[in-house]
Amino acid sequence: MATFELCSHIFLATKDESKEMTGILRYQFFLCYGAGFAALWYSAWAKRSSLPSSREIDVAILLAPLGVVLLIGATLAGRVAYGVATFESHPDAAVKLELEVQEAKIELKKRGIIK
């Protein structure tokens, strides 16, 4: 599938279709959205002379990529914070892990690796 077809399929997919697109990797989503933003940004930057002359508009266009990067960072920080806040504790897993560590220590002592 050509890059344009892949990106157009991603952009135009419905919610049900996007669930079925398991073959598309995260970096491909990122590249398609990044290419779309870059095209829009470059178009705005190249056509800024046809816009009403304003320093604020020029600064807004120039700083738009920084804003997108900050927005992505804030989104990812929020996702990490949500994951930490909703992390489930599994006490039985801790007990099982401790038993595995004890078994590993016994095995290493048998082999003479630790004393």
N, C-alpha and C positions, 0 to 999 in steps of 0.2 A: 504494500500500500504506500503510495507516495506521501511525502510529508504533508502537502497541502490537504490531501484527502483525509489523512489521519487527524490533522488539526481541525478540519471542518467537521469531522465526525464527532470529535470531542466537544467542540463548541455547540453543536446543534443537537446533541444527544439529550433525550428525555431522562428523567430520573431512573426509570425502569431500565432503559438501555444502558445507562452508565453503570448500573450494578452488574450487567452482563459483560462489560468490557474488562474482564479480568486479565486479558493479555496485554493491556496497556500499562506500562510501568509508571511509577511516580515521576521519574525524570522526564518522561514523555509528556505528561500533563504540564509539568513545570516549563518545559521547552515551548510547548504550544502557547500557553498563556504568556510566557515571556516574549515570544516572538510577536504575539498580538499586541502586547503593550508597547514593545519597541517600535512596531510599525505605527501605532497611533501617536506615540511620543515624537518620533521623527517627522511624521506628517505635520504635527502641530508646530514643531520647531522650524521646519522648512517653510511653513505658510505663515509664520508669525508676522512677516512684513505686510501681509494683507489684512491682519487684524488691526483694530484701533491701536495706535502707538501708546503703549503704557508700560512703564517699568515694572509694575506689579504683575502684569501678564507674562512678561519675559522671565521674571524671577520664578513665577509659579510653574511655567513650562520647564525652565531649567532645573528646578528642584523636584519635579514630579518623580523621577526615578528614586531619589532619596526617600521620598514619602512612601513609595511602594515598598522599598526595602524595610523601612521602619514598620510599616503595616504588617508585612510578612513576619518580622521579628516579634511584634506584639502578639500576633495570632499564635505563633509557635510557643511563646512564653505562656500564653493563656492555656494552650493545650497541655503543656507540661504541668502547670499548676493544677488544672482540673484532674489530670491523671494521678498526681500525688495526693490530691484531696480525696479522690474516690478509690484509692488503692485499697484492696481488700487484704486483710490480715488472715493468714492461714497457720494457726498454731500447730496443727498436726504436721504441716510441711516442715516446720522448724524442728520438731522432734525427730522426724524422719531424716532430715539433713544431719542432725547431731549424731544419730546412729551410724550413718554412712561415714562421717568423719572418724568416729571411733573405730569402725571396721577398717578404714584405710590406715589409721595409725597402727593398728595391730598387724596388718599385712606388711607395712613398711618396717616394723620392728622385726618381723620374721625374716625378711630379706636382708636385714642388717643395714638398711639405709638410714634409719634414725635409731637413737638409743633410748 
